[in-house]
Amino acid sequence: EFDSPTAAEMSPEEIAVVTADAKRAGRAVAAHAHGTTGIQNAIDNGVTSIEHGSYMTRAQAREIKKKAYMIYTPVITVEQDLFNGTTKPAFLDDNQWHKGRAALVRHMESVRIAIDEG
């Protein structure tokens, strides 16, 4: 699979360089992270705002809260628009449909985790 939503696109070292540069400039860093590895890399390397967090674990939610970071788990997403129905849109292939449906289910679990963990 060439575009797995759980794949981390940046290494911890790359993230550390970005956050160090941002800190010198007095800026915060946000990461568009879906998978647990990318989320953890962001947490461990100073990213203070994690966008989506679709595959976030409960332990990660607790760590985000402990560090006073932010997780932004939007509840109105492309996933909901495209994948909440029971019929596959004609412009999606079977792989896109199944991957999107699975991501939507997991994203909604992460929203519940974020709410539960405060």
CYANA upper distance limits for C-alpha pairs under 8 A (distance plus 0.5 A):
  3 ASP  CA      7 ALA  CA      8.09
  5 PRO  CA     34 HIS  CA      6.61
  5 PRO  CA     35 GLY  CA      6.75
  5 PRO  CA    103 ALA  CA      8.28
  6 THR  CA     34 HIS  CA      6.48
  6 THR  CA     35 GLY  CA      4.26
  6 THR  CA     36 THR  CA      7.26
  6 THR  CA     37 THR  CA      7.92
  6 THR  CA     38 GLY  CA      8.19
  6 THR  CA     55 TYR  CA      7.84
  7 ALA  CA     35 GLY  CA      6.59
  7 ALA  CA     37 THR  CA      7.74
  7 ALA  CA     38 GLY  CA      7.57
  8 ALA  CA     33 ALA  CA      8.13
  8 ALA  CA     35 GLY  CA      7.24
  8 ALA  CA     37 THR  CA      6.44
  8 ALA  CA     38 GLY  CA      5.00
  9 GLU  CA     38 GLY  CA      7.78
 10 MET  CA     14 GLU  CA      6.56
 10 MET  CA     15 ILE  CA      7.06
 10 MET  CA     38 GLY  CA      7.99
 11 SER  CA     15 ILE  CA      6.87
 11 SER  CA     41 ASN  CA      7.85
 12 PRO  CA     16 ALA  CA      6.61
 12 PRO  CA     41 ASN  CA      5.86
 12 PRO  CA     42 ALA  CA      7.99
 12 PRO  CA     44 ASP  CA      8.38
 12 PRO  CA     45 ASN  CA      7.11
 13 GLU  CA     17 VAL  CA      6.87
 14 GLU  CA     18 VAL  CA      6.94
 15 ILE  CA     19 THR  CA      6.67
 15 ILE  CA     41 ASN  CA      8.00
 15 ILE  CA     42 ALA  CA      7.39
 15 ILE  CA     45 ASN  CA      6.70
 15 ILE  CA     47 VAL  CA      8.34
 16 ALA  CA     20 ALA  CA      6.50
 16 ALA  CA     45 ASN  CA      5.64
 16 ALA  CA     46 GLY  CA      7.55
 17 VAL  CA     21 ASP  CA      6.69
 18 VAL  CA     22 ALA  CA      6.65
 18 VAL  CA     29 VAL  CA      8.39
 19 THR  CA     23 LYS  CA      6.49
 19 THR  CA     28 ALA  CA      8.10
 19 THR  CA     29 VAL  CA      6.79
 19 THR  CA     45 ASN  CA      7.61
 19 THR  CA     46 GLY  CA      6.48
 19 THR  CA     47 VAL  CA      7.02
 20 ALA  CA     24 ARG  CA      6.84
 21 ASP  CA     25 ALA  CA      6.96
 22 ALA  CA     26 GLY  CA      6.60
 22 ALA  CA     27 ARG  CA      5.35
 22 ALA  CA     28 ALA  CA      6.75
 22 ALA  CA     29 VAL  CA      7.30
 23 LYS  CA     27 ARG  CA      6.11
 23 LYS  CA     28 ALA  CA      7.42
 28 ALA  CA     47 VAL  CA      7.82
 28 ALA  CA     48 THR  CA      6.93
 28 ALA  CA     49 SER  CA      8.35
 29 VAL  CA     46 GLY  CA      8.31
 29 VAL  CA     47 VAL  CA      5.67
 29 VAL  CA     48 THR  CA      6.40
 29 VAL  CA     49 SER  CA      6.95
 30 ALA  CA     47 VAL  CA      6.36
 30 ALA  CA     48 THR  CA      6.69
 30 ALA  CA     49 SER  CA      4.95
 30 ALA  CA     50 ILE  CA      6.10
 30 ALA  CA     51 GLU  CA      7.38
 31 ALA  CA     42 ALA  CA      7.36
 31 ALA  CA     47 VAL  CA      7.14
 31 ALA  CA     49 SER  CA      6.89
 31 ALA  CA     50 ILE  CA      5.48
 31 ALA  CA     51 GLU  CA      6.37
 32 HIS  CA     50 ILE  CA      6.68
 32 HIS  CA     51 GLU  CA      5.27
 32 HIS  CA     52 HIS  CA      7.04
 32 HIS  CA     53 GLY  CA      8.32
 33 ALA  CA     38 GLY  CA      6.05
 33 ALA  CA     39 ILE  CA      6.04
 33 ALA  CA     42 ALA  CA      8.48
 33 ALA  CA     50 ILE  CA      6.86
 33 ALA  CA     51 GLU  CA      6.52
 33 ALA  CA     52 HIS  CA      6.72
 33 ALA  CA     53 GLY  CA      6.06
 33 ALA  CA     54 SER  CA      8.10
 34 HIS  CA     38 GLY  CA      7.38
 34 HIS  CA     39 ILE  CA      7.33
 34 HIS  CA     51 GLU  CA      8.32
 34 HIS  CA     52 HIS  CA      6.39
 34 HIS  CA     53 GLY  CA      5.09
 34 HIS  CA     54 SER  CA      5.10
 34 HIS  CA     55 TYR  CA      6.23
 34 HIS  CA     56 MET  CA      7.97
 35 GLY  CA     39 ILE  CA      6.63
 35 GLY  CA     53 GLY  CA      7.26
 35 GLY  CA     54 SER  CA      6.98
 35 GLY  CA     55 TYR  CA      5.48
 35 GLY  CA     56 MET  CA      7.39
 36 THR  CA     40 GLN  CA      6.52
 36 THR  CA     53 GLY  CA      8.21
 36 THR  CA     55 TYR  CA      6.01
 36 THR  CA     56 MET  CA      6.04
 36 THR  CA     57 THR  CA      7.54
 37 THR  CA     41 ASN  CA      6.56
 38 GLY  CA     42 ALA  CA      6.65
 39 ILE  CA     43 ILE  CA      6.74
 39 ILE  CA     50 ILE  CA      7.65
 39 ILE  CA     53 GLY  CA      7.07
 39 ILE  CA     56 MET  CA      7.43
 39 ILE  CA     60 GLN  CA      8.30
 40 GLN  CA     44 ASP  CA      6.49
 40 GLN  CA     60 GLN  CA      7.57
 41 ASN  CA     45 ASN  CA      6.60
 42 ALA  CA     46 GLY  CA      6.83
 42 ALA  CA     47 VAL  CA      5.50
 42 ALA  CA     48 THR  CA      8.44
 42 ALA  CA     50 ILE  CA      7.92
 43 ILE  CA     47 VAL  CA      6.32
 43 ILE  CA     48 THR  CA      7.86
 43 ILE  CA     63 GLU  CA      8.29
 43 ILE  CA     64 ILE  CA      7.39
 47 VAL  CA     69 TYR  CA      8.32
 48 THR  CA     68 ALA  CA      8.41
 48 THR  CA     69 TYR  CA      5.16
 48 THR  CA     70 MET  CA      6.54
 49 SER  CA     69 TYR  CA      6.40
 49 SER  CA     70 MET  CA      5.10
 49 SER  CA     71 ILE  CA      6.23
 49 SER  CA     72 TYR  CA      7.72
 50 ILE  CA     70 MET  CA      6.73
 50 ILE  CA     71 ILE  CA      5.29
 50 ILE  CA     72 TYR  CA      6.59
 51 GLU  CA     71 ILE  CA      6.52
 51 GLU  CA     72 TYR  CA      5.28
 51 GLU  CA     73 THR  CA      6.83
 52 HIS  CA     71 ILE  CA      7.71
 52 HIS  CA     72 TYR  CA      6.10
 52 HIS  CA     73 THR  CA      4.95
 52 HIS  CA     74 PRO  CA      6.93
 52 HIS  CA    107 HIS  CA      8.23
 53 GLY  CA     71 ILE  CA      7.49
 53 GLY  CA     72 TYR  CA      7.86
 53 GLY  CA     73 THR  CA      6.81
 53 GLY  CA    107 HIS  CA      7.87
 53 GLY  CA    110 SER  CA      7.36
 54 SER  CA     73 THR  CA      7.86
 54 SER  CA    103 ALA  CA      7.61
 54 SER  CA    106 ARG  CA      6.62
 54 SER  CA    107 HIS  CA      4.67
 54 SER  CA    108 MET  CA      8.14
 54 SER  CA    110 SER  CA      6.29
 54 SER  CA    111 VAL  CA      8.49
 55 TYR  CA    106 ARG  CA      6.54
 55 TYR  CA    107 HIS  CA      6.87
 55 TYR  CA    110 SER  CA      6.83
 56 MET  CA     60 GLN  CA      6.71
 56 MET  CA     61 ALA  CA      7.36
 56 MET  CA    110 SER  CA      6.17
 57 THR  CA     61 ALA  CA      6.84
 57 THR  CA    110 SER  CA      7.74
 57 THR  CA    113 ILE  CA      8.10
 58 ARG  CA     62 ARG  CA      6.80
 58 ARG  CA    113 ILE  CA      6.53
 58 ARG  CA    114 ALA  CA      8.41
 58 ARG  CA    117 GLU  CA      8.08
 59 ALA  CA     63 GLU  CA      6.74
 60 GLN  CA     64 ILE  CA      6.59
 61 ALA  CA     65 LYS  CA      6.75
 61 ALA  CA     71 ILE  CA      8.46
 61 ALA  CA    113 ILE  CA      7.56
 61 ALA  CA    114 ALA  CA      6.64
 61 ALA  CA    117 GLU  CA      6.96
 62 ARG  CA     66 LYS  CA      6.57
 62 ARG  CA    117 GLU  CA      6.83
 63 GLU  CA     67 LYS  CA      6.67
 64 ILE  CA     68 ALA  CA      6.65
 64 ILE  CA     69 TYR  CA      5.59
 64 ILE  CA     70 MET  CA      7.09
 64 ILE  CA     71 ILE  CA      7.78
 65 LYS  CA     69 TYR  CA      6.51
 65 LYS  CA     70 MET  CA      7.81
 65 LYS  CA    117 GLU  CA      8.21
 65 LYS  CA    118 GLY  CA      7.80
 71 ILE  CA    114 ALA  CA      8.07
 73 THR  CA    107 HIS  CA      8.32
 73 THR  CA    110 SER  CA      7.98
 73 THR  CA    111 VAL  CA      6.37
 73 THR  CA    114 ALA  CA      8.35
 74 PRO  CA    111 VAL  CA      8.42
 75 VAL  CA    108 MET  CA      8.07
 75 VAL  CA    111 VAL  CA      7.90
 76 ILE  CA     80 GLN  CA      6.88
 76 ILE  CA     81 ASP  CA      8.23
 77 THR  CA     81 ASP  CA      6.95
 78 VAL  CA     82 LEU  CA      6.53
 79 GLU  CA     83 PHE  CA      5.86
 79 GLU  CA     84 ASN  CA      7.73
 79 GLU  CA    100 GLY  CA      6.75
 79 GLU  CA    101 ARG  CA      7.96
 79 GLU  CA    103 ALA  CA      7.95
 79 GLU  CA    104 LEU  CA      6.11
 80 GLN  CA     84 ASN  CA      5.53
 80 GLN  CA    104 LEU  CA      7.12
 82 LEU  CA     89 PRO  CA      7.92
 82 LEU  CA    100 GLY  CA      8.48
 83 PHE  CA     88 LYS  CA      8.05
 83 PHE  CA     97 TRP  CA      7.57
 83 PHE  CA    100 GLY  CA      6.59
 83 PHE  CA    101 ARG  CA      5.83
 83 PHE  CA    104 LEU  CA      7.54
 84 ASN  CA    101 ARG  CA      7.82
 84 ASN  CA    104 LEU  CA      8.23
 88 LYS  CA     92 LEU  CA      7.40
 88 LYS  CA     97 TRP  CA      6.86
 92 LEU  CA     96 GLN  CA      6.34
 92 LEU  CA     97 TRP  CA      6.61
 93 ASP  CA     97 TRP  CA      6.73
 94 ASP  CA     98 HIS  CA      6.67
 95 ASN  CA     99 LYS  CA      6.47
 96 GLN  CA    100 GLY  CA      6.35
 97 TRP  CA    101 ARG  CA      6.63
 98 HIS  CA    102 ALA  CA      6.69
 99 LYS  CA    103 ALA  CA      6.61
100 GLY  CA    104 LEU  CA      6.60
101 ARG  CA    105 VAL  CA      6.93
102 ALA  CA    106 ARG  CA      6.82
103 ALA  CA    107 HIS  CA      6.37
104 LEU  CA    108 MET  CA      6.70
105 VAL  CA    109 GLU  CA      6.97
106 ARG  CA    110 SER  CA      6.85
107 HIS  CA    111 VAL  CA      6.86
108 MET  CA    112 ARG  CA      6.89
109 GLU  CA    113 ILE  CA      6.75
110 SER  CA    114 ALA  CA      6.57
111 VAL  CA    115 ILE  CA      6.77
112 ARG  CA    116 ASP  CA      6.55
113 ILE  CA    117 GLU  CA      6.50
114 ALA  CA    118 GLY  CA      6.57
